[in-house]
């Protein structure tokens, strides 16, 4: 008798903060901060074993000026653990949990000259949980 069982748990956590500032008085200022954290753990086990660990940190700062000012900071962390092989029979079960938080703030001010202030704050929180049972093989001789 041969029994092989594989369980995969997938966890995805996503946080996004979006800040938008708009000032109108012959100039425009645009500031955006984008932070993303991506953590993934993927584990499988079969007849053949394949193991790979992948860690990458990506940081980019982008500043551009022309009539308006555009500042962008991008920080990305990617961690991945992968252990793999092949199934013959697939049983797929998925559990999905998502949390979404959204905050919006708008401010308008008028005084003598045209003076506008727009403030947008977006906070996104995504939580993904995947539970996958990929292989259940039973052989009786």
Number of C-alpha atoms within 10 A of each C-alpha: 7 9 10 14 14 19 18 19 16 18 17 16 16 18 17 18 17 17 18 16 16 16 15 13 10 9 10 16 15 14 16 17 14 14 16 15 15 14 16 16 15 15 17 22 20 17 10 9 11 14 12 10 10 9 11 10 9 9 11 10 9 9 11 10 9 7 10 12 14 15 15 16 15 14 15 16 15 14 15 15 15 14 17 18 14 14 18 9 10 13 12 13 13 13 11 12 12 12 11 11 11 11 11 11 11 10 9 9 9 9 7 5 8 11 14 17 15 16 17 18 18 17 17 16 16 16 16 15 16 18 15 18 17 22 21 16 15 10 8 6 4
